[in-house]
């Protein structure tokens, strides 16, 4: 379950505020498949990043009692200077797995 | 999956970043480990040669290379902490897409990497000192350790503050690297404060690094003392940047992650 409370998010472009969300309150229940539709640049990715906790709303809060994965497929997350194996080990480590379990 | 406390998350992230830092810095290029030693080594050889070329009598009771080594190693440690912190956010930005990874973890892990580098280079230098029969005995061992640890805290405080500022004003980083060029000669690495004329002494004591270097020198060599070390001034320079840095960091954490 993910709860959004009075969430507003905007970016400032050339002095203008471009709103992605305007005072949105909604609850996304667990075990529900949800699709987000929107035009190019509407803020789908930003919303996903905010749900994933790596971007933050300008006003309001997003909270969840559950644990979930980081947003996948939104570029980033892999460090170019590390090998694939090292990257995966890194992810295991930050999720608190022990060395034996990793190997 | 069981929920973890924020401290255990912090711990596992710092360990993961620490290992990553070591892999990327030293792993790919096999010579990586050596740079921590070659760099101060060349400096010490160079300045020792200059000193002997000038027919300087030097300080009685002190082997000049050892004097240089104590200063350079700690100064390099501080500089690496400061510069490393400033580039820590950019170097780890891709990893901020994991929710567990907070920007400050990058700084903390670099702090431990620098400590490891310092420890390794000290070990190598001690063996060199013993090999060449230099006098490397320490006067007050505990105070030297305290001074180095204190310098570490001072370094991380400055580092956090500068890292947050650099994140929003890129030019700040350039200004700092420009300022730190003459800092090498103004930090009491090549001379003791006592050997300076009174006016120069007064000016140079405004530099907090001088106090740390003097504290190390004074407690390391039996013929030197710590008369010029102002502990209150050092506490001021440790606490104020650390707290201002952490305050700004807390305010800006979300912006740093999202940017």
HADDOCK unambig.tbl for C-alpha pairs under 7 A between the chains (distance, minus, plus):
assign (segid A and resid 53 and name CA) (segid B and resid 99 and name CA) 5.81 0.50 0.50
assign (segid A and resid 54 and name CA) (segid B and resid 97 and name CA) 5.74 0.50 0.50
assign (segid A and resid 54 and name CA) (segid B and resid 99 and name CA) 5.73 0.50 0.50
assign (segid A and resid 54 and name CA) (segid B and resid 257 and name CA) 6.66 0.50 0.50
assign (segid A and resid 54 and name CA) (segid B and resid 258 and name CA) 6.57 0.50 0.50
assign (segid A and resid 55 and name CA) (segid B and resid 257 and name CA) 6.94 0.50 0.50
assign (segid A and resid 55 and name CA) (segid B and resid 258 and name CA) 5.03 0.50 0.50
assign (segid A and resid 56 and name CA) (segid B and resid 254 and name CA) 6.64 0.50 0.50
assign (segid A and resid 70 and name CA) (segid B and resid 97 and name CA) 6.89 0.50 0.50
assign (segid A and resid 70 and name CA) (segid B and resid 98 and name CA) 5.63 0.50 0.50
assign (segid A and resid 70 and name CA) (segid B and resid 99 and name CA) 6.65 0.50 0.50
assign (segid A and resid 76 and name CA) (segid B and resid 94 and name CA) 5.15 0.50 0.50
assign (segid A and resid 76 and name CA) (segid B and resid 97 and name CA) 6.67 0.50 0.50
assign (segid A and resid 77 and name CA) (segid B and resid 94 and name CA) 5.16 0.50 0.50
assign (segid A and resid 77 and name CA) (segid B and resid 95 and name CA) 5.15 0.50 0.50
assign (segid A and resid 77 and name CA) (segid B and resid 97 and name CA) 5.41 0.50 0.50
assign (segid A and resid 77 and name CA) (segid B and resid 98 and name CA) 6.82 0.50 0.50
assign (segid A and resid 78 and name CA) (segid B and resid 94 and name CA) 6.47 0.50 0.50
assign (segid A and resid 78 and name CA) (segid B and resid 95 and name CA) 6.92 0.50 0.50
assign (segid A and resid 79 and name CA) (segid B and resid 94 and name CA) 6.13 0.50 0.50
assign (segid A and resid 79 and name CA) (segid B and resid 95 and name CA) 6.95 0.50 0.50
assign (segid A and resid 81 and name CA) (segid B and resid 24 and name CA) 6.47 0.50 0.50
assign (segid A and resid 82 and name CA) (segid B and resid 24 and name CA) 6.54 0.50 0.50
assign (segid A and resid 90 and name CA) (segid B and resid 16 and name CA) 5.73 0.50 0.50
assign (segid A and resid 93 and name CA) (segid B and resid 12 and name CA) 6.20 0.50 0.50
assign (segid A and resid 93 and name CA) (segid B and resid 13 and name CA) 6.97 0.50 0.50
assign (segid A and resid 93 and name CA) (segid B and resid 16 and name CA) 5.53 0.50 0.50
assign (segid A and resid 94 and name CA) (segid B and resid 12 and name CA) 5.30 0.50 0.50
assign (segid A and resid 94 and name CA) (segid B and resid 13 and name CA) 4.72 0.50 0.50
assign (segid A and resid 94 and name CA) (segid B and resid 16 and name CA) 6.11 0.50 0.50
assign (segid A and resid 94 and name CA) (segid B and resid 100 and name CA) 6.89 0.50 0.50
assign (segid A and resid 96 and name CA) (segid B and resid 12 and name CA) 5.70 0.50 0.50
